[in-house]
Amino acid sequence: MPTFAQNATEIIRKMDEKMRGESLEAEMSMTIVRPNWQRTVSMKSWSRGNEYSLILITAPARDEGTAFLKRGNEIWNWVPSVGRTIKMPPSMMMQSWMGSDFTNDDLVRESSVVTDYDHKLAGEETVSGYECYKIEMTPKPDAPVVWDRVDVWVSKEEYLELKIEFYDEFGDLINIMNGMNVKEFDGRKIPSRMEMIPQDKEGHKTIIEYESMEFNEGIPESFFSVQNMRRVQ
């Protein structure tokens, strides 16, 4: 009989594989909501497994062409307005990405939910009408992880990532992310809308909405280069 520890890790692995695939090409929008204003950024993203990802901003015009590249544990940012490629130090992982409530780490996933955490089945709850496993994730020693604990609610049937709570080293709840509007993309059911809500800033949230997702297109490793980051469209 499998142990709960193996069960929990297997659930997280299936959830992660479903959202990621061997490779993924996606189009999405990100809306930053503040008490007195909001703005929307459109983007394309490409990823290959856990090691490679590239994000290109396509709108608004002032940000168009800005790109972010991850290769292994190295991250670059191309800023066309100043014609510079900037290598981002690890200390910037917790900083806001494009002024949103997502961090640089959230977008490029320097850490892996499968290999950088220990997983424990902490119960079962219903989220948005879905029967879910609640899984408590604690970082392994020396893992490149910024949170002290992450709780994830994964649906039993489709392994949907429906809710995540992020805790700091003092045990305080910092952010909640909700997955909603489940749709089918390329034969996979996935939450098409993710809302990141900081718990200490009233009226703040960031919404990512997927418009298209294509899995396992066989994106070559060579696509994820600093040179390509400057010219990809």
Backbone bond lengths (Angstrom), bond angles and torsions (degrees), N, CA, C in turn:
res aa  C-N    CA-C-N  psi(-1)  N-CA   C-N-CA  omega(-1)  CA-C   N-CA-C  phi
1 M - - - 1.479 - - 1.535 109.07 -
2 P 1.351 118.07 129.67 1.459 119.63 -177.62 1.533 111.34 -67.53
3 T 1.308 115.34 148.19 1.467 118.80 178.59 1.519 109.40 -79.62
4 F 1.327 115.52 162.16 1.464 119.40 176.90 1.525 111.12 -60.23
5 A 1.327 116.65 -36.06 1.476 120.20 -178.89 1.519 110.33 -61.15
6 Q 1.348 115.91 -46.24 1.466 119.22 178.75 1.527 110.14 -64.59
7 N 1.329 115.78 -41.93 1.457 120.15 178.34 1.523 111.29 -55.89
8 A 1.324 115.85 -49.59 1.463 121.05 -176.21 1.530 110.57 -62.37
9 T 1.326 117.28 -44.15 1.466 120.76 179.72 1.531 110.53 -64.43
10 E 1.317 115.85 -40.22 1.469 120.56 -179.91 1.529 110.89 -64.56
11 I 1.329 116.34 -39.54 1.475 120.75 178.17 1.526 109.83 -62.46
12 I 1.340 116.52 -46.29 1.469 120.54 -179.90 1.529 110.30 -64.11
13 R 1.323 116.75 -39.41 1.477 120.07 179.88 1.536 110.40 -62.47
14 K 1.337 116.00 -44.42 1.467 119.15 -179.69 1.532 111.03 -65.41
15 M 1.333 116.73 -40.20 1.463 121.20 177.13 1.524 110.48 -60.69
16 D 1.331 116.47 -45.44 1.458 121.83 -177.21 1.530 110.90 -66.80
17 E 1.321 116.87 -43.86 1.472 120.68 179.98 1.523 111.05 -63.36
18 K 1.319 115.81 -35.86 1.468 119.64 -179.28 1.526 111.19 -65.17
19 M 1.344 116.37 -42.56 1.473 120.74 -178.66 1.522 112.69 -75.73
20 R 1.327 116.50 -21.77 1.458 120.25 -168.84 1.525 112.65 -109.92
21 G 1.348 116.35 -46.01 1.459 119.77 -173.38 1.531 110.62 65.54
22 E 1.327 116.15 -176.61 1.475 119.21 174.93 1.525 109.52 -68.72
23 S 1.322 114.61 -38.48 1.464 119.49 171.99 1.526 107.62 -148.32
24 L 1.327 115.62 160.33 1.464 120.93 -175.81 1.521 109.72 -146.91
25 E 1.328 114.94 133.07 1.462 121.13 171.98 1.523 106.30 -120.59
26 A 1.330 117.66 127.34 1.467 120.29 -173.82 1.522 111.43 -140.01
27 E 1.332 115.27 153.16 1.462 122.11 168.94 1.521 106.96 -120.61
28 M 1.337 115.52 137.90 1.460 118.98 -174.98 1.517 110.51 -155.96
29 S 1.329 114.21 167.41 1.464 119.79 174.26 1.519 108.28 -125.38
30 M 1.314 115.08 151.44 1.464 121.19 177.05 1.524 108.15 -125.61
31 T 1.336 116.11 122.04 1.462 120.51 179.05 1.524 108.75 -111.49
32 I 1.328 115.00 121.08 1.467 122.09 178.03 1.527 107.37 -94.44
33 V 1.328 116.78 119.71 1.469 121.73 -176.92 1.529 108.75 -108.85
34 R 1.325 115.38 127.80 1.453 122.37 177.60 1.525 108.48 -128.60
35 P 1.343 118.33 162.84 1.469 118.94 -176.77 1.526 113.72 -54.51
36 N 1.350 117.53 -34.01 1.468 119.06 -174.31 1.524 114.43 -114.78
37 W 1.310 117.96 -1.50 1.474 119.53 -179.62 1.523 110.24 -161.58
38 Q 1.327 114.91 167.47 1.465 119.12 169.47 1.528 108.23 -150.98
39 R 1.331 115.83 153.68 1.463 119.58 176.21 1.520 109.69 -143.76
40 T 1.322 115.80 152.05 1.454 121.86 -176.95 1.520 110.45 -119.67
41 V 1.316 114.69 135.32 1.468 122.64 178.06 1.528 107.16 -117.71
42 S 1.332 117.09 131.95 1.469 121.43 176.24 1.518 109.13 -101.00
43 M 1.350 116.24 145.74 1.461 118.71 -177.25 1.512 112.34 -153.95
44 K 1.324 113.89 161.67 1.460 122.43 170.37 1.522 107.12 -117.00
45 S 1.324 116.11 148.77 1.464 118.08 176.36 1.520 110.15 -139.41
46 W 1.316 114.56 148.76 1.458 122.69 176.47 1.523 107.05 -131.59
47 S 1.317 117.23 139.30 1.463 118.56 175.55 1.518 109.22 -145.04
48 R 1.323 114.09 154.97 1.464 121.55 176.93 1.517 106.36 -134.54
49 G 1.353 115.69 108.39 1.455 120.10 -177.53 1.517 111.28 56.96
50 N 1.323 115.51 -144.26 1.458 121.46 -177.98 1.524 112.30 -99.21
51 E 1.331 115.84 -7.84 1.469 119.53 -169.54 1.525 113.86 -94.05
52 Y 1.330 116.69 -29.02 1.468 119.01 -170.71 1.526 110.63 -127.96
53 S 1.320 116.08 133.48 1.464 119.41 169.77 1.516 110.33 -152.14
54 L 1.335 115.02 151.50 1.465 121.33 178.67 1.524 107.01 -140.37
55 I 1.324 115.95 130.27 1.466 121.61 178.66 1.515 108.29 -122.38
56 L 1.336 116.33 129.96 1.461 122.37 -179.74 1.525 109.02 -119.52
57 I 1.332 116.63 128.06 1.460 121.26 175.80 1.530 108.43 -82.97
58 T 1.345 117.30 128.38 1.469 120.88 -178.38 1.530 112.78 -109.10
59 A 1.322 118.32 -16.79 1.469 122.90 176.90 1.534 107.22 -163.30
60 P 1.343 118.29 154.46 1.467 129.97 1.26 1.531 112.42 -71.69
61 A 1.331 115.12 172.82 1.468 121.05 -173.13 1.528 112.73 -56.47
62 R 1.329 116.90 -36.76 1.476 118.68 -175.10 1.528 112.31 -67.97
63 D 1.336 116.78 -23.29 1.469 120.66 179.66 1.526 112.83 -105.04
64 E 1.328 117.55 -5.94 1.464 121.54 -173.84 1.531 111.13 -56.84
65 G 1.322 115.63 134.50 1.468 120.48 178.66 1.515 114.02 92.30
66 T 1.336 117.06 -15.40 1.465 119.71 175.14 1.525 108.48 -62.33
67 A 1.327 116.82 135.82 1.466 119.42 -175.92 1.523 110.83 -137.90
68 F 1.331 114.93 153.51 1.462 123.28 177.87 1.520 107.72 -128.71
69 L 1.316 115.84 131.64 1.462 121.48 -177.51 1.522 109.99 -125.32
70 K 1.323 115.37 134.28 1.466 120.86 172.72 1.518 108.61 -120.08
71 R 1.322 115.87 126.95 1.460 122.36 171.87 1.524 107.08 -129.18
72 G 1.323 116.75 110.72 1.463 118.85 -176.30 1.516 109.25 62.77
73 N 1.336 117.17 -124.21 1.469 118.77 178.83 1.523 111.89 -106.24
74 E 1.339 116.21 21.34 1.467 120.23 177.12 1.522 109.96 -110.64
75 I 1.328 115.23 139.97 1.464 120.79 -175.80 1.528 110.02 -131.83
76 W 1.335 114.65 131.79 1.463 121.10 177.78 1.520 110.30 -121.13
77 N 1.339 114.50 155.57 1.465 122.26 176.77 1.529 107.33 -129.62
78 W 1.324 117.40 126.33 1.472 122.33 176.49 1.523 107.96 -103.52
79 V 1.336 115.88 123.58 1.467 121.96 -179.23 1.524 108.08 -115.97
80 P 1.354 118.01 97.76 1.463 120.04 -173.92 1.522 113.85 -63.40
81 S 1.352 117.67 -30.48 1.472 119.92 -176.90 1.526 112.15 -62.23
82 V 1.337 116.37 -28.92 1.474 119.37 177.23 1.522 111.29 -111.97
83 G 1.347 116.72 -0.56 1.466 120.74 177.33 1.516 113.20 63.40
84 R 1.330 116.54 35.87 1.464 119.43 -176.39 1.520 112.20 -124.93
85 T 1.335 114.66 142.79 1.457 121.34 170.07 1.520 107.29 -103.95
86 I 1.332 116.41 126.35 1.460 121.26 -176.52 1.523 108.29 -115.81
87 K 1.321 116.49 127.24 1.464 119.61 173.67 1.524 107.78 -87.21
88 M 1.330 115.83 127.28 1.463 119.54 -173.67 1.520 110.58 -90.53
89 P 1.330 117.99 125.68 1.461 120.64 178.17 1.519 111.02 -73.18
90 P 1.345 117.79 156.58 1.472 121.14 179.54 1.525 113.14 -55.06
91 S 1.320 116.22 -28.55 1.477 119.63 -178.54 1.532 111.96 -64.69
92 M 1.340 117.32 -16.10 1.470 119.91 -179.36 1.528 112.93 -90.36
93 M 1.335 117.18 -0.65 1.464 119.49 -175.06 1.524 113.23 -61.08
94 M 1.341 116.76 -32.76 1.460 119.52 -177.51 1.523 112.82 -89.48
95 Q 1.325 117.16 -1.25 1.464 118.99 -179.18 1.528 110.57 -77.49
96 S 1.305 115.06 156.34 1.462 121.67 -178.00 1.523 111.26 -61.76
97 W 1.333 115.78 137.44 1.468 120.80 178.06 1.520 108.63 -93.34
98 M 1.340 117.01 117.26 1.469 123.91 178.11 1.531 111.89 55.54
99 G 1.346 116.32 31.14 1.462 119.62 178.10 1.522 114.44 76.75
100 S 1.353 116.70 13.41 1.466 121.23 -176.73 1.522 111.01 -95.60
101 D 1.338 116.06 -174.81 1.462 121.46 175.36 1.526 111.75 -89.99
102 F 1.329 116.57 0.15 1.460 121.11 171.62 1.522 108.81 -88.74
103 T 1.324 116.65 145.11 1.459 120.40 175.49 1.528 109.28 -90.68
104 N 1.324 115.98 167.26 1.465 120.14 173.69 1.525 109.79 -54.76
105 D 1.334 116.60 -39.67 1.462 121.12 -178.64 1.530 111.75 -64.30
106 D 1.341 116.64 -38.42 1.469 119.77 178.80 1.521 111.57 -59.87
107 L 1.344 115.40 -40.00 1.459 119.26 -174.05 1.516 112.79 -78.30
108 V 1.319 116.65 -40.65 1.470 118.10 -176.45 1.518 112.13 -101.21
109 R 1.346 116.15 -5.76 1.461 120.47 174.77 1.527 112.24 51.28
110 E 1.327 115.62 58.55 1.469 118.29 175.39 1.524 109.50 -58.42
111 S 1.339 115.51 -38.25 1.462 119.24 179.22 1.528 109.47 -90.54
112 S 1.311 116.63 153.74 1.460 122.68 179.10 1.516 109.48 -109.28
113 V 1.338 116.71 128.11 1.474 119.72 -179.01 1.530 111.04 -67.45
114 V 1.332 116.30 -21.57 1.468 119.74 -177.92 1.524 111.55 -84.88
115 T 1.339 117.04 -51.35 1.472 119.89 -169.48 1.524 114.58 -95.36
116 D 1.343 118.39 -19.17 1.467 119.81 -175.00 1.529 113.69 -95.07
117 Y 1.322 116.52 -3.17 1.463 119.65 -177.05 1.529 111.19 -127.05
118 D 1.344 114.84 153.64 1.461 121.25 163.44 1.530 106.71 -91.90
119 H 1.331 116.46 144.09 1.462 121.24 -174.19 1.529 110.85 -119.52
120 K 1.312 115.03 138.58 1.468 119.91 179.55 1.520 108.96 -136.53
121 L 1.334 116.01 131.75 1.461 120.08 176.25 1.526 107.90 -73.85
122 A 1.347 116.19 116.93 1.466 120.30 -173.17 1.524 112.53 -107.26
123 G 1.337 117.07 5.54 1.460 118.81 179.00 1.517 111.60 141.65
124 E 1.333 114.90 -172.48 1.462 121.82 179.17 1.523 107.59 -136.32
125 E 1.337 116.08 133.68 1.463 121.22 -178.47 1.522 108.97 -143.61
126 T 1.318 115.61 162.04 1.467 120.54 175.17 1.529 108.99 -98.67
127 V 1.325 116.03 129.10 1.471 122.17 177.44 1.523 107.84 -126.08
128 S 1.328 116.57 122.39 1.476 122.15 178.88 1.529 112.12 51.35
129 G 1.340 116.51 36.06 1.455 120.38 177.81 1.519 115.01 85.31
130 Y 1.335 117.05 -1.57 1.473 121.19 179.19 1.525 110.07 -102.22
131 E 1.326 116.73 133.59 1.465 121.15 172.12 1.528 108.03 -70.23
132 C 1.329 116.95 125.34 1.464 120.74 -172.98 1.526 112.75 -127.53
133 Y 1.326 114.62 150.20 1.464 121.54 163.44 1.519 107.34 -84.76
134 K 1.324 117.20 137.63 1.461 120.96 169.93 1.524 107.06 -101.51
135 I 1.324 115.99 122.98 1.465 120.69 -176.49 1.518 109.80 -121.92
136 E 1.332 114.67 127.87 1.464 121.36 179.36 1.523 107.98 -95.01
137 M 1.335 116.41 124.96 1.461 121.19 -179.37 1.528 109.19 -113.34
138 T 1.337 115.85 126.29 1.463 120.39 175.70 1.522 108.12 -121.10
139 P 1.353 117.36 137.56 1.460 119.72 -174.72 1.523 112.55 -66.08
140 K 1.309 115.22 142.98 1.465 120.18 172.98 1.529 108.34 -73.22
141 P 1.358 117.95 155.38 1.459 120.43 177.97 1.529 110.02 -56.57
142 D 1.334 116.60 137.10 1.471 123.85 176.45 1.529 114.02 70.06
143 A 1.335 118.62 5.56 1.468 119.39 176.19 1.535 109.12 -71.81
144 P 1.362 117.82 145.88 1.470 120.44 -179.20 1.518 111.17 -77.46
145 V 1.328 115.96 63.94 1.465 121.84 -171.68 1.519 109.18 -118.65
146 V 1.336 115.91 137.48 1.461 119.90 -175.87 1.534 112.49 -96.34
147 W 1.349 116.84 -18.49 1.463 119.66 -178.15 1.524 111.04 -97.42
148 D 1.330 116.09 151.36 1.463 120.24 178.63 1.527 111.06 -86.15
149 R 1.345 115.62 -25.87 1.462 120.33 176.65 1.522 108.79 -158.69
150 V 1.316 116.13 142.82 1.462 121.40 176.49 1.530 107.62 -132.23
151 D 1.331 116.88 124.95 1.466 121.50 175.24 1.525 108.62 -102.97
152 V 1.337 115.69 132.43 1.465 121.06 -176.37 1.525 109.59 -125.93
153 W 1.327 116.50 134.80 1.461 122.52 174.64 1.529 108.11 -106.66
154 V 1.345 116.16 117.87 1.468 122.65 -175.57 1.520 108.58 -120.03
155 S 1.335 117.02 129.39 1.462 119.13 -177.92 1.522 111.03 -68.04
156 K 1.325 115.53 144.06 1.464 120.74 -175.57 1.530 111.86 -68.93
157 E 1.329 116.52 -35.90 1.464 119.34 -171.97 1.526 112.52 -80.42
158 E 1.319 116.91 -52.52 1.472 120.08 -170.99 1.530 113.07 -109.37
159 Y 1.328 117.54 2.27 1.473 121.96 -176.11 1.536 110.85 56.32
160 L 1.327 115.24 45.98 1.463 121.02 178.06 1.527 109.25 -83.31
161 E 1.330 115.78 137.69 1.475 122.27 175.95 1.526 106.61 -85.93
162 L 1.345 117.31 101.10 1.466 120.38 -170.05 1.525 114.31 -104.16
163 K 1.338 116.92 -22.60 1.463 118.95 179.35 1.520 108.89 -159.13
164 I 1.335 116.19 140.08 1.468 121.44 176.03 1.526 108.49 -136.63
165 E 1.330 115.95 134.47 1.467 120.86 173.73 1.522 108.91 -115.98
166 F 1.328 115.76 132.64 1.464 122.10 -176.99 1.531 109.51 -111.31
167 Y 1.340 116.57 125.34 1.471 122.33 -177.79 1.528 110.57 -116.60
168 D 1.348 116.15 143.65 1.462 120.00 177.57 1.531 111.25 -89.79
169 E 1.341 116.31 -174.72 1.468 120.04 -174.45 1.527 113.09 -69.12
170 F 1.343 117.02 -13.33 1.470 120.36 178.01 1.527 111.21 -94.00
171 G 1.340 116.41 3.21 1.468 120.24 -179.12 1.517 113.52 81.11
172 D 1.346 117.08 10.89 1.470 120.28 180.00 1.525 110.33 -85.83
173 L 1.322 116.16 138.74 1.462 121.94 176.27 1.530 108.49 -76.42
174 I 1.337 116.40 118.11 1.472 121.07 -175.18 1.523 111.79 -99.24
175 N 1.335 116.82 -49.53 1.467 121.52 -177.01 1.520 110.56 -134.17
176 I 1.331 115.73 147.87 1.468 121.78 168.58 1.523 107.81 -122.01
177 M 1.334 116.53 131.53 1.457 120.19 173.52 1.522 109.13 -114.96
178 N 1.325 116.10 129.47 1.458 121.84 179.04 1.524 110.34 -112.33
179 G 1.343 116.50 132.98 1.460 121.56 173.96 1.516 108.88 -100.91
180 M 1.337 116.73 132.87 1.469 119.71 -175.89 1.525 110.97 -148.59
181 N 1.339 115.78 -177.16 1.470 122.07 -179.53 1.528 111.36 50.17
182 V 1.324 115.99 62.96 1.470 120.33 -178.92 1.526 109.79 -65.02
183 K 1.340 115.42 126.69 1.468 121.73 178.75 1.522 108.83 -133.28
184 E 1.331 114.78 167.04 1.462 119.14 177.36 1.518 109.71 -99.44
185 F 1.327 116.33 124.96 1.464 122.80 175.86 1.521 107.70 -122.82
186 D 1.322 116.03 120.40 1.469 119.62 173.80 1.534 111.36 52.50
187 G 1.362 115.57 38.81 1.462 120.53 176.87 1.524 115.42 83.87
188 R 1.348 117.26 3.61 1.470 120.40 179.50 1.519 109.53 -118.74
189 K 1.334 116.56 134.74 1.468 120.19 174.53 1.517 108.34 -84.85
190 I 1.343 115.59 127.13 1.465 121.26 -173.56 1.533 108.63 -146.73
191 P 1.345 118.49 143.21 1.468 118.99 171.96 1.538 109.08 -62.16
192 S 1.328 116.36 123.73 1.468 119.38 -176.09 1.528 112.19 -88.24
193 R 1.317 116.18 -9.57 1.472 120.37 -177.07 1.529 108.76 -131.02
194 M 1.324 116.26 126.36 1.459 122.03 177.41 1.532 108.04 -119.23
195 E 1.329 116.12 128.27 1.470 120.40 178.58 1.520 109.31 -115.71
196 M 1.324 116.37 121.78 1.465 122.05 176.44 1.526 107.67 -101.67
197 I 1.337 116.15 121.93 1.467 121.29 -174.30 1.527 109.39 -123.46
198 P 1.340 118.10 108.70 1.468 119.57 175.13 1.530 109.90 -69.34
199 Q 1.332 116.36 140.33 1.462 120.41 -172.64 1.523 113.71 -86.24
200 D 1.342 117.07 -11.49 1.464 118.93 -176.33 1.527 112.37 -110.57
201 K 1.365 117.14 10.20 1.468 120.15 -178.72 1.516 108.62 -132.79
202 E 1.302 116.42 100.13 1.468 120.41 -176.47 1.520 110.68 -65.73
203 G 1.332 115.46 136.92 1.465 120.04 177.37 1.517 114.36 80.69
204 H 1.349 117.35 5.81 1.458 121.30 178.61 1.526 109.91 -102.80
205 K 1.316 117.41 134.65 1.462 121.00 166.47 1.521 109.16 -163.69
206 T 1.326 115.35 161.83 1.460 121.43 177.03 1.517 107.74 -129.83
207 I 1.339 115.14 132.25 1.471 121.69 -176.78 1.528 109.08 -114.85
208 I 1.326 116.81 126.37 1.462 120.94 171.05 1.519 107.66 -109.39
209 E 1.329 115.78 127.22 1.471 121.06 178.49 1.522 109.45 -121.24
210 Y 1.331 115.43 123.52 1.470 120.79 177.60 1.522 109.36 -82.65
211 E 1.343 115.72 130.90 1.465 120.68 175.85 1.521 111.08 -98.77
212 S 1.326 116.53 -35.26 1.472 120.11 177.10 1.525 108.93 -149.98
213 M 1.337 115.78 149.15 1.468 122.09 176.57 1.527 107.52 -144.31
214 E 1.329 116.34 127.44 1.464 121.15 176.27 1.516 108.00 -124.50
215 F 1.337 115.63 125.08 1.459 120.97 -173.85 1.526 111.46 -102.66
216 N 1.336 113.68 151.03 1.478 122.15 170.22 1.521 112.74 53.81
217 E 1.354 114.20 47.07 1.466 120.28 178.30 1.528 111.49 -84.25
218 G 1.331 116.78 -1.93 1.462 119.95 178.42 1.529 112.95 70.48
219 I 1.338 116.35 49.85 1.476 120.29 179.37 1.530 107.92 -72.64
220 P 1.356 118.83 123.20 1.472 119.59 -176.64 1.529 112.05 -70.87
221 E 1.315 115.11 153.83 1.469 121.44 178.58 1.524 111.02 -57.33
222 S 1.342 116.19 -35.29 1.472 121.27 -176.37 1.532 112.40 -64.34
223 F 1.340 116.54 -19.60 1.472 120.96 178.19 1.529 110.68 -62.43
224 F 1.344 115.64 -31.38 1.473 121.07 -174.08 1.532 109.97 -92.19
225 S 1.334 115.64 65.64 1.473 120.30 -179.37 1.522 109.35 -119.71
226 V 1.327 115.70 157.60 1.477 120.66 177.77 1.527 109.52 -60.70
227 Q 1.347 116.91 -38.00 1.461 120.73 -179.90 1.533 110.19 -63.19
228 N 1.328 116.89 -45.32 1.462 121.00 -177.45 1.515 111.76 -68.13
229 M 1.338 116.70 -31.38 1.465 121.48 179.09 1.531 110.44 -56.47
230 R 1.343 117.04 -32.24 1.473 120.41 -176.47 1.518 112.36 -81.88
231 R 1.341 117.94 -18.10 1.463 118.73 -173.56 1.527 114.29 -121.56
232 V 1.329 117.34 -6.61 1.466 120.15 -178.13 1.531 110.60 -62.03
233 Q 1.351 115.64 147.56 1.471 120.08 -178.56 1.507 110.78 -132.26
